[in-house]
Amino acid sequence: TILDEAGAPLSNAQVSYLSGLDETTIATDDYGFFKMEGIQNKGNAAFLSVTYPGKFEAFRKFSVVPNQYNYTEIKMLDRTIIGSISADAGGTLVSDDNASITLPKGGIVDSREMAYMGDVSVAMSWIDPSGEDLAQRMIGDLSGLDSEGGYRSLSSMGMLQVELSDANGNELNIAPGDRAELKFPIPAELLSKATSTIPLWSYN
């Protein structure tokens, strides 16, 4: 089932099943529900991608049992533009959740990795690791592979979804060799578990 941030169903969300022998895409019904049958899945976990206008693309990994219906529920986050930054000057933006992004001076490229010097629109959403609906909002399933290929269970101090684009909505990226700085709050109940450094994980 696909929902918006308030828990209301999203109809006509496009759900792509990425781990089958063939990629399959289906639209949700008026209740935000979709059902795929007869899928030959590669491995014991399924991978989904979900798109909907005005939302960040959602990604989900979940375990599957053969010859049974397997259920997952996804909340799609609003793709809210928090502001813009001049690419040649760089700068910082702060969201209503007190998360921030700092872009490097002259460190933005377009999809062809050509230097970009216009304004950069920043869409950003913070995922609260203490939220009761974390399992619906998060990307993946809090598991990962380390640099040596070992399986790891993860805990989270928070997640950010961030997208950079030009005035026409075309995707922009950080230039190779440059860095952006991301900051986000840690809920008070997690501060006792927070260490000075933690490994950085990303969803591929």
C-alpha positions as CSV (number, residue, x, y, z in Angstrom):
1,T,0.0,0.0,0.0
2,I,1.3,3.5,-0.9
3,L,0.4,6.4,1.3
4,D,1.2,10.1,1.6
5,E,2.9,11.6,4.7
6,A,-0.5,12.0,6.5
7,G,-1.4,8.3,5.9
8,A,-3.9,8.9,3.0
9,P,-3.8,6.5,0.1
10,L,-2.1,7.6,-3.1
11,S,-3.9,6.4,-6.3
12,N,-2.0,6.0,-9.5
13,A,1.4,5.9,-7.9
14,Q,3.7,4.0,-10.2
15,V,5.3,1.0,-8.4
16,S,8.2,-0.8,-10.1
17,Y,9.3,-4.2,-9.0
18,L,13.1,-4.2,-9.6
19,S,14.2,-7.6,-8.4
20,G,12.1,-9.9,-10.6
21,L,13.5,-11.7,-13.6
22,D,11.7,-8.9,-15.5
23,E,11.1,-5.4,-14.2
24,T,7.3,-4.9,-13.6
25,T,5.5,-1.6,-13.1
26,I,1.9,-1.3,-11.9
27,A,-0.3,1.7,-10.7
28,T,-2.0,1.8,-7.3
29,D,-5.8,1.8,-7.1
30,D,-8.0,4.3,-5.4
31,Y,-7.0,2.8,-2.0
32,G,-3.3,3.1,-2.7
33,F,-3.2,-0.6,-3.1
34,F,-1.3,-2.7,-5.6
35,K,-0.9,-6.4,-6.1
36,M,1.6,-8.2,-8.3
37,E,1.2,-12.0,-8.9
38,G,3.4,-14.6,-10.5
39,I,6.6,-12.7,-9.9
40,Q,9.8,-14.8,-10.2
41,N,12.0,-13.0,-7.7
42,K,15.8,-13.1,-7.7
43,G,16.9,-14.0,-4.1
44,N,15.0,-13.7,-0.8
45,A,14.4,-10.0,-0.8
46,A,12.3,-7.8,-3.0
47,F,13.2,-4.3,-4.2
48,L,10.6,-1.7,-5.1
49,S,10.8,1.9,-6.5
50,V,7.7,4.2,-6.3
51,T,7.1,7.5,-8.1
52,Y,4.4,10.0,-7.7
53,P,4.2,13.7,-8.8
54,G,5.4,16.1,-6.1
55,K,7.0,13.3,-4.0
56,F,10.5,12.0,-3.6
57,E,11.0,8.7,-5.3
58,A,10.5,6.0,-2.6
59,F,12.6,2.8,-2.4
60,R,11.9,-0.3,-0.3
61,K,13.6,-3.6,0.3
62,F,11.7,-6.3,2.1
63,S,12.0,-10.0,2.7
64,V,9.8,-12.3,0.7
65,V,8.5,-15.8,1.3
66,P,7.9,-18.0,-1.8
67,N,4.4,-18.9,-2.9
68,Q,2.8,-16.4,-0.5
69,Y,1.5,-12.8,-0.7
70,N,4.1,-10.5,0.9
71,Y,3.0,-7.1,2.2
72,T,4.7,-3.8,2.5
73,E,3.5,-0.3,3.2
74,I,5.3,2.9,2.0
75,K,4.8,6.5,2.9
76,M,6.0,8.9,0.2
77,L,7.7,12.1,1.4
78,D,6.8,15.5,0.0
79,R,9.4,16.8,-2.4
80,T,9.5,20.3,-0.8
81,I,11.8,22.9,-2.2
82,I,13.4,24.6,0.9
83,G,15.2,27.3,-1.2
84,S,17.9,27.9,-3.8
85,I,21.6,28.5,-3.7
86,S,23.8,30.2,-6.3
87,A,26.1,27.4,-7.7
88,D,29.1,29.8,-8.2
89,A,28.8,31.2,-4.7
90,G,27.7,28.2,-2.7
91,G,25.9,28.6,0.6
92,T,23.6,27.0,3.2
93,L,19.9,26.3,3.5
94,V,18.0,25.2,6.6
95,S,14.7,23.3,6.5
96,D,11.8,23.7,8.9
97,D,13.0,20.5,10.6
98,N,16.3,22.2,11.4
99,A,18.2,20.1,8.9
100,S,20.7,21.9,6.7
101,I,22.7,21.6,3.5
102,T,25.8,23.5,2.6
103,L,26.8,23.4,-1.1
104,P,30.4,24.1,-2.2
105,K,31.4,27.2,-4.1
106,G,31.5,26.3,-7.8
107,G,31.0,22.7,-7.1
108,I,27.9,21.8,-9.0
109,V,27.6,19.9,-12.3
110,D,24.7,18.9,-14.6
111,S,23.8,15.4,-15.7
112,R,26.7,15.4,-18.2
113,E,29.1,16.5,-15.5
114,M,29.6,19.9,-17.0
115,A,30.1,22.8,-14.6
116,Y,26.8,24.5,-13.7
117,M,26.7,28.2,-12.6
118,G,23.1,29.0,-12.1
119,D,20.8,28.8,-9.1
120,V,20.3,25.4,-7.5
121,S,16.9,24.4,-6.2
122,V,17.2,22.2,-3.1
123,A,14.4,19.7,-2.2
124,M,15.0,18.1,1.2
125,S,13.1,16.0,3.7
126,W,14.3,14.7,7.1
127,I,13.3,11.3,8.2
128,D,12.9,11.2,12.0
129,P,14.6,8.0,13.4
130,S,12.4,8.1,16.5
131,G,9.1,8.3,14.6
132,E,6.5,5.6,15.0
133,D,6.2,5.3,11.3
134,L,9.9,5.0,10.5
135,A,9.4,1.6,8.9
136,Q,7.0,3.2,6.4
137,R,9.1,6.3,5.6
138,M,12.6,4.9,5.5
139,I,14.6,4.0,2.5
140,G,15.6,0.3,2.3
141,D,15.1,-1.8,5.4
142,L,18.0,-0.9,7.8
143,S,20.3,-3.6,6.5
144,G,23.4,-3.2,4.4
145,L,26.6,-4.6,3.0
146,D,29.9,-3.2,4.3
147,S,33.0,-2.5,2.2
148,E,34.0,-6.2,2.4
149,G,30.6,-7.5,1.4
150,G,29.5,-8.5,4.9
151,Y,25.8,-8.2,5.9
152,R,25.1,-5.7,8.6
153,S,22.0,-4.7,10.6
154,L,21.7,-0.9,11.0
155,S,20.3,1.6,13.4
156,S,19.7,5.2,12.4
157,M,20.4,8.6,13.9
158,G,18.4,10.1,11.0
159,M,18.1,10.1,7.3
160,L,17.8,12.9,4.6
161,Q,16.4,12.7,1.2
162,V,17.9,15.5,-0.9
163,E,17.6,16.4,-4.6
164,L,19.3,19.3,-6.5
165,S,17.8,20.7,-9.7
166,D,18.0,23.7,-12.0
167,A,15.1,26.1,-12.7
168,N,13.7,23.6,-15.3
169,G,13.7,20.7,-12.9
170,N,16.8,19.0,-14.4
171,E,18.9,17.0,-12.0
172,L,22.1,18.5,-10.7
173,N,24.9,16.9,-8.7
174,I,28.0,17.6,-6.6
175,A,31.1,17.8,-8.8
176,P,33.6,15.0,-8.5
177,G,36.1,16.0,-5.8
178,D,33.8,18.5,-4.1
179,R,31.6,17.9,-1.0
180,A,28.3,19.0,0.4
181,E,27.8,19.2,4.1
182,L,24.5,17.8,5.6
183,K,23.3,18.3,9.1
184,F,20.2,17.0,10.8
185,P,18.9,17.0,14.4
186,I,19.2,13.9,16.7
187,P,16.0,13.3,18.8
188,A,16.6,13.7,22.5
189,E,15.8,10.1,23.3
190,L,18.7,9.0,21.0
191,L,21.4,11.3,22.3
192,S,22.7,8.8,24.8
193,K,23.4,6.4,22.0
194,A,25.0,9.0,19.7
195,T,28.8,8.7,19.2
196,S,31.1,11.4,17.9
197,T,31.3,9.6,14.5
198,I,29.3,7.0,12.8
199,P,29.7,5.2,9.4
200,L,27.9,6.7,6.5
201,W,25.5,4.4,4.6
202,S,23.7,5.0,1.4
203,Y,21.0,3.2,-0.5
204,N,22.0,1.9,-3.9
